[in-house]
């Protein structure tokens, strides 16, 4: 692209950004209400470059204040996902795997789990992947999914700031998915509700989740130690997409 073409497109983008900013403040059509600070310039440049390279779906998500984190309907592999289950301990005997189901008409991920907890409910099966997400502009993690099998109570498990040791806390939020072999459901998991845990116990004095720097994303099914809900057996969670939404 020539510098002239870039300049025309960039100025057009700035103009629309200013007008949108005015509209958001109840003053559409009055560009003087928008102050171009250094931070604004940086953000506008970043968003302009994003829009220049974005797909139509990404632009649509942007307008809806939505960011797709994982689109399992189009992803080519799950190589970056790894299991983390209770077999990290001597008594553990649960199992989890995340696989792609690809048919002639659709593709999605399936989170298969075999949960063999201890008599007190201690046990878990999960998968996780390293990420680099800034979710500070969003309110929810939204999962399009359905559950089948023995259990339908799950967790989203996050870590921040590149903390990777098993001695570091995780930030977790429980969610429940209706069991169905036909209908998919949209499940909102509020980011504000994530709490710090260590080996199943809440850490009330831990620092809050840093949503600007999410570096690990995981899914987990749990036996229910310290909880009134107890789970065991074989289950599956079919997932189309996981997004950040407002």
C-alpha positions as CSV (number, residue, x, y, z in Angstrom):
1,X,0.0,0.0,0.0
2,X,1.3,3.5,-0.9
3,X,1.9,6.1,1.8
4,X,-0.9,8.2,0.2
5,X,-3.4,5.3,0.4
6,X,-2.4,4.5,3.9
7,X,-2.8,8.2,5.0
8,X,-6.3,8.4,3.4
9,X,-7.4,5.2,5.1
10,X,-5.8,6.2,8.5
11,X,-7.5,9.7,8.5
12,X,-10.8,8.1,7.6
13,X,-10.4,5.7,10.5
14,X,-9.5,8.5,12.9
15,X,-12.5,10.5,11.8
16,X,-14.9,7.6,12.4
17,X,-13.2,7.0,15.8
18,X,-13.7,10.6,16.8
19,X,-17.3,10.5,15.8
20,X,-17.9,7.2,17.6
21,X,-16.2,8.7,20.7
22,X,-18.5,11.7,20.5
23,X,-21.6,9.5,20.1
24,X,-20.5,7.4,23.2
25,X,-20.4,10.6,25.2
26,X,-23.7,11.9,23.9
27,X,-22.1,14.5,21.6
28,X,-22.0,12.9,18.2
29,X,-20.9,15.3,15.5
30,X,-18.7,17.3,17.8
31,X,-15.1,16.1,17.2
32,X,-13.7,18.7,19.5
33,X,-14.8,16.6,22.4
34,X,-12.2,14.0,21.6
35,X,-8.7,14.8,22.9
36,X,-5.9,13.1,21.0
37,X,-3.5,12.3,23.8
38,X,-0.4,10.1,23.2
39,X,-2.3,7.2,24.6
40,X,-5.2,7.8,22.2
41,X,-2.9,8.0,19.3
42,X,-1.2,4.7,20.2
43,X,-4.6,3.0,20.7
44,X,-6.0,4.4,17.4
45,X,-2.9,3.3,15.5
46,X,-3.1,-0.2,17.1
47,X,-6.8,-0.5,16.2
48,X,-6.3,0.8,12.7
49,X,-3.6,-1.8,12.0
50,X,-5.9,-4.5,13.6
51,X,-8.8,-3.5,11.3
52,X,-6.5,-3.4,8.2
53,X,-5.6,-7.1,8.9
54,X,-8.8,-8.4,10.5
55,X,-11.2,-10.9,8.9
56,X,-14.8,-10.0,8.5
57,X,-15.7,-12.1,11.6
58,X,-13.0,-10.4,13.7
59,X,-14.4,-7.0,12.7
60,X,-17.9,-8.1,13.6
61,X,-16.7,-9.4,17.0
62,X,-15.0,-6.1,17.6
63,X,-18.2,-4.1,16.9
64,X,-20.0,-6.5,19.4
65,X,-17.2,-5.9,22.0
66,X,-16.3,-9.6,21.7
67,X,-13.0,-11.4,21.4
68,X,-12.8,-15.0,20.2
69,X,-10.4,-16.9,22.4
70,X,-10.8,-20.3,20.9
71,X,-12.8,-21.2,17.8
72,X,-12.9,-25.0,17.8
73,X,-15.0,-25.0,14.6
74,X,-12.1,-23.8,12.5
75,X,-8.9,-24.6,14.5
76,X,-6.5,-27.0,12.9
77,X,-5.0,-28.7,15.9
78,X,-4.9,-28.8,19.7
79,X,-1.2,-29.3,20.0
80,X,-0.8,-26.5,22.7
81,X,-3.3,-28.1,25.0
82,X,-2.0,-30.5,27.7
83,X,-3.5,-32.6,30.4
84,X,-3.3,-31.7,34.1
85,X,-5.2,-34.2,36.2
86,X,-5.0,-35.6,39.7
87,X,-2.4,-38.2,38.5
88,X,0.2,-35.5,39.5
89,X,-0.4,-37.0,43.0
90,X,0.3,-40.6,44.0
91,X,-3.3,-41.5,44.7
92,X,-4.7,-39.8,41.5
93,X,-6.4,-42.0,38.9
94,X,-8.5,-39.6,36.8
95,X,-8.0,-38.8,33.1
96,X,-8.8,-35.9,30.7
97,X,-8.3,-35.2,27.0
98,X,-9.3,-32.5,24.6
99,X,-9.8,-33.7,21.0
100,X,-11.3,-32.4,17.8
101,X,-14.4,-34.0,16.4
102,X,-14.5,-33.4,12.6
103,X,-17.4,-34.7,10.6
104,X,-18.7,-34.1,7.1
105,X,-20.7,-31.2,8.3
106,X,-19.2,-29.7,11.4
107,X,-16.2,-29.5,13.7
108,X,-16.0,-28.9,17.5
109,X,-13.8,-29.8,20.5
110,X,-14.8,-32.5,23.0
111,X,-13.4,-32.4,26.5
112,X,-13.6,-36.1,27.6
113,X,-13.1,-36.9,31.3
114,X,-12.9,-39.9,33.5
115,X,-13.2,-38.8,37.1
116,X,-12.1,-41.3,39.8
117,X,-12.1,-39.2,43.1
118,X,-11.1,-40.2,46.6
119,X,-13.9,-41.1,49.0
120,X,-14.0,-37.5,50.2
121,X,-14.3,-36.1,46.7
122,X,-10.7,-35.2,46.2
123,X,-9.9,-35.5,42.5
124,X,-9.9,-33.6,39.2
125,X,-9.3,-34.0,35.5
126,X,-8.4,-31.1,33.3
127,X,-6.6,-29.6,30.3
128,X,-4.8,-26.3,29.9
129,X,-2.9,-24.2,27.3
130,X,-0.5,-21.2,27.6
131,X,-2.1,-18.0,26.3
132,X,-1.4,-14.3,26.2
133,X,-4.8,-12.5,26.8
134,X,-5.7,-9.0,28.0
135,X,-9.3,-9.5,29.1
136,X,-9.6,-6.2,31.0
137,X,-12.1,-4.8,28.5
138,X,-14.5,-7.7,29.0
139,X,-16.9,-8.9,31.6
140,X,-17.3,-12.6,30.8
141,X,-15.8,-15.7,29.4
142,X,-18.5,-17.1,27.2
143,X,-18.6,-20.8,26.3
144,X,-20.9,-22.3,23.6
145,X,-21.2,-25.9,24.7
146,X,-23.3,-28.8,25.9
147,X,-22.7,-31.6,28.4
148,X,-23.2,-35.3,28.3
149,X,-22.5,-38.2,30.6
150,X,-22.4,-38.5,34.4
151,X,-21.5,-34.9,35.3
152,X,-22.1,-31.3,34.2
153,X,-20.2,-29.2,36.8
154,X,-17.0,-27.7,35.5
155,X,-14.4,-24.9,36.2
156,X,-12.5,-22.4,34.1
157,X,-9.0,-22.3,35.5
158,X,-6.8,-19.3,34.9
159,X,-3.3,-18.2,35.8
160,X,-1.8,-14.7,35.3
161,X,1.7,-13.1,34.9
162,X,3.4,-16.2,33.7
163,X,3.0,-18.0,37.0
164,X,3.5,-21.7,36.1
165,X,4.6,-23.5,39.3
166,X,2.3,-26.0,40.9
167,X,2.9,-24.0,44.1
168,X,1.3,-20.9,42.6
169,X,-2.4,-20.4,43.0
170,X,-4.9,-20.8,40.2
171,X,-7.9,-18.5,39.7
172,X,-11.1,-20.5,39.2
173,X,-14.8,-20.1,38.6
174,X,-17.4,-22.9,38.6
175,X,-20.0,-23.3,36.0
176,X,-22.8,-25.7,35.2
177,X,-23.9,-26.9,31.7
178,X,-27.3,-28.4,31.0
179,X,-27.0,-32.1,29.8
180,X,-28.3,-32.4,26.2
181,X,-27.5,-34.4,23.1
182,X,-29.3,-31.9,20.9
183,X,-29.1,-28.3,22.1
184,X,-26.0,-26.1,22.7
185,X,-26.0,-23.5,25.4
186,X,-24.3,-20.2,25.9
187,X,-22.6,-20.1,29.3
188,X,-21.3,-16.8,30.7
189,X,-18.6,-17.1,33.3
190,X,-18.1,-13.7,35.0
191,X,-14.4,-12.6,35.2
192,X,-15.1,-10.6,38.3
193,X,-16.1,-13.8,40.1
194,X,-12.8,-15.7,39.7
195,X,-11.2,-16.5,43.1
196,X,-7.7,-17.8,44.0
197,X,-7.4,-21.4,45.0
198,X,-4.7,-23.8,46.0
199,X,-5.4,-27.5,45.9
200,X,-9.1,-27.0,46.0
201,X,-9.1,-24.5,48.9
202,X,-9.9,-20.9,48.4
203,X,-7.3,-18.3,49.3
204,X,-9.3,-15.3,50.6
205,X,-6.2,-13.1,51.1
206,X,-4.7,-13.7,47.6
207,X,-4.3,-10.8,45.2
208,X,-7.1,-10.5,42.6
209,X,-6.8,-12.0,39.1
210,X,-4.9,-9.7,36.8
211,X,-7.2,-9.7,33.8
212,X,-4.7,-7.6,31.8
213,X,-2.2,-10.5,31.8
214,X,-3.8,-13.9,31.5
215,X,-1.1,-16.5,30.7
216,X,-2.8,-19.8,31.2
217,X,-6.3,-21.0,30.3
218,X,-7.8,-24.3,31.5
219,X,-10.9,-26.4,31.8
220,X,-11.4,-28.8,34.6
221,X,-14.0,-31.2,36.1
222,X,-13.8,-31.8,39.8
223,X,-14.8,-34.4,42.4
224,X,-16.1,-32.0,44.9
225,X,-13.7,-32.0,47.9
226,X,-14.7,-29.1,50.2
227,X,-18.0,-28.8,48.3
228,X,-21.5,-30.2,48.6
229,X,-21.5,-31.4,45.0
230,X,-19.8,-34.8,44.5
231,X,-19.0,-36.1,41.0
232,X,-17.5,-39.2,39.5
233,X,-17.5,-41.2,36.3
234,X,-17.3,-40.5,32.6
235,X,-18.4,-37.2,31.1
236,X,-18.0,-35.0,28.0
237,X,-18.2,-31.3,27.3
238,X,-18.7,-30.5,23.6
239,X,-17.5,-27.0,22.8
240,X,-17.9,-24.8,19.7
241,X,-16.3,-21.6,20.8
242,X,-14.9,-19.8,23.9
243,X,-15.0,-16.0,23.8
244,X,-14.5,-12.9,26.0
245,X,-17.6,-10.8,26.0
246,X,-19.1,-7.7,27.7
